[in-house]
Amino acid sequence: MKIGILMTGHAPDEIIAKNGDYDAMFKRLLGNRGFDFVRFDVVDMEFPNGPHDADAWLISGSRHGVYEDHPFIKPLENLIRDIYAAKVPLVGICFGHQIIAQALGGHVEKFKGGWSVGLTEYDLGDQTVALNAWHQDQVITLPENARVLASNDFCQNAILAYGDHVLTMQPHPEFDSEVIEGLIEHRGKGKLDPNMLTSAANRLNKPTSSAPMADMIAAALTKQASTS
């Protein structure tokens, strides 16, 4: 099964040197499931021909805002709408979560409450999951067809589903402690509240729920692929 990774940004060079770019992180997260991956650097205007160039799609995170004026934003929104209409499985993480919401009629903005950084707990049904976060932007207004699967007091729309073939997450199950440590060092210092960064650094060694979230993502990527 071919998973198309739509790269909407790149990790800092220091993180790429040690941990790989975002596509490498997703490959580790979703390993040993028989997936083949193909990468499209949409941030650099490298797009697939259409929604059926892969069996399922995964949109990465980015340092950009979905509401910013970048050349790749509008073509990506059009592709998202085509993928959605074709009922091809689609997963979005962080920026991917936000751009899917925006493309389908929701609203994203810089959250007035500030940033979420590092290990963060979310209520997912009757369980609590802990995932690494790195964002200020949030989905504020949901598209009509979205339903909330997980939230917390800071981020009401943390995990969303659309129908039975789209799943999106604001936090980053693909980020391990080394990636968060690298972001603290290379994107956080001098820009974000040092107390927030210290608090995130103090949580680096705590366990995450990335494994069950990987199962959830894999299920979303494969569930409809056999019937679409």
Secondary structure as the mmCIF struct_conf table of DSSP 4:
data_model
#
loop_
_struct_conf.conf_type_id
_struct_conf.id
_struct_conf.beg_label_comp_id
_struct_conf.beg_label_asym_id
_struct_conf.beg_label_seq_id
_struct_conf.end_label_comp_id
_struct_conf.end_label_asym_id
_struct_conf.end_label_seq_id
STRN STRN1 LYS A 2 LEU A 6
BEND BEND1 GLY A 9 GLY A 9
HELX_RH_AL_P HELX_RH_AL_P1 ASP A 13 ASN A 19
HELX_RH_AL_P HELX_RH_AL_P2 TYR A 22 LEU A 29
TURN_TY1_P TURN_TY1_P1 LEU A 30 LEU A 30
BEND BEND2 ASN A 32 ARG A 33
STRN STRN2 ASP A 36 PHE A 40
HELX_RH_3T_P HELX_RH_3T_P1 VAL A 42 ASP A 44
TURN_TY1_P TURN_TY1_P2 MET A 45 MET A 45
BEND BEND3 ASN A 49 GLY A 50
HELX_RH_3T_P HELX_RH_3T_P2 PRO A 51 ASP A 53
BEND BEND4 ALA A 54 ASP A 55
STRN STRN3 ALA A 56 ILE A 59
BEND BEND5 ARG A 63 HIS A 64
TURN_TY1_P TURN_TY1_P3 VAL A 66 TYR A 67
BEND BEND6 GLU A 68 GLU A 68
TURN_TY1_P TURN_TY1_P4 PRO A 71 PHE A 72
HELX_RH_AL_P HELX_RH_AL_P3 ILE A 73 ALA A 85
TURN_TY1_P TURN_TY1_P5 ALA A 86 LYS A 87
STRN STRN4 LEU A 90 ILE A 93
TURN_TY1_P TURN_TY1_P6 CYS A 94 CYS A 94
HELX_RH_AL_P HELX_RH_AL_P4 PHE A 95 ALA A 103
TURN_TY1_P TURN_TY1_P7 LEU A 104 GLY A 105
STRN STRN5 HIS A 107 LYS A 110
TURN_TY1_P TURN_TY1_P8 LYS A 112 GLY A 113
STRN STRN6 SER A 116 LEU A 124
TURN_TY1_P TURN_TY1_P9 GLY A 125 ASP A 126
STRN STRN7 GLN A 127 HIS A 135
BEND BEND7 GLN A 136 GLN A 136
STRN STRN8 ASP A 137 THR A 141
TURN_TY1_P TURN_TY1_P10 GLU A 144 ASN A 145
STRN STRN9 ALA A 146 SER A 151
BEND BEND8 ASP A 153 PHE A 154
TURN_TY1_P TURN_TY1_P11 GLN A 156 ASN A 157
BEND BEND9 ALA A 158 ALA A 158
STRN STRN10 ILE A 159 TYR A 162
TURN_TY1_P TURN_TY1_P12 GLY A 163 HIS A 165
STRN STRN11 VAL A 166 MET A 169
BEND BEND10 GLN A 170 PRO A 171
STRN STRN12 HIS A 172 HIS A 172
TURN_TY1_P TURN_TY1_P13 PRO A 173 GLU A 174
HELX_RH_AL_P HELX_RH_AL_P5 SER A 177 LEU A 183
HELX_RH_PI_P HELX_RH_PI_P1 ILE A 184 GLY A 188
TURN_TY1_P TURN_TY1_P14 LYS A 189 LYS A 191
BEND BEND11 LEU A 192 LEU A 192
HELX_RH_AL_P HELX_RH_AL_P6 PRO A 194 ASN A 202
TURN_TY1_P TURN_TY1_P15 ARG A 203 ASN A 205
BEND BEND12 LYS A 206 LYS A 206
HELX_RH_AL_P HELX_RH_AL_P7 SER A 210 LYS A 223
TURN_TY1_P TURN_TY1_P16 GLN A 224 THR A 227
#
